[in-house]
Amino acid sequence: MEAGIALCVERGRAGLPLSKANMRIYVESTIPSYVVARPARDLLQAARQQLTRDWWDFKRERQDLFTSQIVLDEIAGGDAEMARQRLELVAQIKLLDLSDDAKALTKEILRSGILPPEADRDAAHIALATVHEMDILLSWNCRHIANAALQPRLRKLADALGYTLPVICTPEELLENDQ
């Protein structure tokens, strides 16, 4: 089993190997942004775009995808045509409710200082995925979300409040080795 899936299996809910079952995946705004973006000139950025497109085109159908109104608001900005494409891409994805519990967890994440005050939407993505018991929070936001240095503190906070932090990873980590 490859390393990316091993992490997902290790953190799977109900002891199910997530590589064998549908995973409940929260799709954060960077994912549709990378799927429809114009090709980047930067090689690393271009590679991330291609990995995201590969996951979207070949792997997402096997999963249960969720997003939120926060994502819709974020991806509606910018160039009108690109925004239209991003919104169309996620139009059929189920929306999670920004419940009172999710709002409270967002405030706790910010109050704890794990994320800075200006990262309130990033905290809300983490809170939504956690409160709604997602298996995966999928993001390319490596500053505030898919950041291995922050995850132990986020996990400890979630545990203390009676929640289980989902696996937070990038599309690259969900691409199985099909060889």
N, C-alpha and C positions, 0 to 999 in steps of 0.2 A: 504494500500500500504506500502511496506517495506521501510525502510530508504534509502537504496542504490538507489533504483529506484526513490524514491521521489526526491532525488537530481538531478537525470538525467531528470526527468519530469520538475523540476523547471528551469533547464538550457536549456531545449530543444529549438531547432530552430523552427521558424514559429509557435510557440505555440502548437506543436504537442506533446502529451504525448509519450515520447520515448519508454515507455514500451509496447506500442501498435503498433508502427511503426518500420520499419527497421532503425536502427541507423547507421550513417556513423562513423566507428571506425578506428582510426589509431592504428595499432598494432606495438608497440615499441619492441625492440630486446629482452627484458627480457621475453616476452610472449612465443615465440617459444623456448627460452632457458629453461624455466620452464617446458614446455610440454614434451620435449624429454630428460630432465636431468635424470641421474641415481638417484634413491631414496636417499634423503639426510638423514643423521643420526640425524641432528638437528630437533627436533619436529616441531618447527615453520616453518622452511624451507620446511620440508616434507608436512606440511599442506598447505602451499602456492602452492607447486607443484601440490598437489591433487586438490585444488580449481581451479587452472589454467587448468588442464586436464579436469575437469568437465565442466568448461565454454567452452573450446575448443570443447569437444565432444558433448555437449548437447545444447549449446546456440549460437555458432558462426554462424551456418547455417542461423539463422534468421536475420543476420546483413549484412551490406555492409562493407567489410573489405578493408583497404588500408594500405600500408606500403611504404617504401622508399629504395632507393639505399643505404642510410646510414645504415639502418637496415640490408640489405643484406651483406654489408661489415662487420658489427659488428658480425653477426652470422656465417660468413664464417671462423672465426678464431678458434683457439683451436684444440682439438682433431678432426682429419680428419673425423672419422665416425660420431661423434656427429654433426659436422658442416654439413655433408651431410644430416643428418636427419632434422636438423633445416631448411636448405635451401629447402629441399623437402616439408616440412610442409607449407612453405609460397609461394611455386612456383606459385600458381594460384591467389595469392592476387594482386590486382591492385597496381601499383607503382605511387606515387605522384611525380611530377616534382619539383626538387629543383630550383624553379623559382627565379628571381631577387628579388621579394617581400619577399620570404622566407629567402633568404640570408640576405636581409636588416634587417628583423625582428630578425634573429639570432644575427646579430651584435648589434642591440639595446638591446636585452636581456643581452648580455655580457657587453656592455658598461654601462648599468644601474647598474651593480654590483649585480643583483638578483642572478645570477649564476656566479661562478668563471671562469676565463679564460680557465682552463683545462676541463670545462664541455661544450665545444663548440658543441659536438655532441648532448648532452642533450638539449641544447638551440635550435639546429636545429630540433630536434623532436618536440619540443613545437611550433616552428615557422611553420614548415610544417603543423602540425595539425590545427593551427590557420588560416594560410593564405588560406588553402584549405577547410576551413569551416567544419571541422569534428565536429560531436556531442560529441565524446568521444576520449580522448587520453588514451589508455590502457597500463599500465606499472606497474611493481613491483619496479621500481627505485624510492624508497621513499626518497632518499637523495636530488635529484635535480629535479625530475619530479612530482611524486605523493606525494607531500609534502604540506600538508594543510597550513603550515606556510608561504610558498612561494607564494601560489596561489593568495592571494589578491593583492600582488605587481605585479605579472604577469598579472592579470586581469586588473589592473589599467593601466599598460603600454600598453596592447593590446587595451583597450578602447581609450586611448589617441591617438593611431595611426590608429584608425578607424576599428579595428578588434574586434571579439568576441572570447575570450579564450574558448576552448572547456572544457567540464567537464573532469577533469583529475582524473582517479580512477584506482583501481586494479580490477582484475577479480572477487574477492569476492563481490565487490559492485554491480556487474552486474548479479549475480546469484539471480534469483527470488525465492521466497519461493513457492515451488510447493505443499505444503501441503494443 
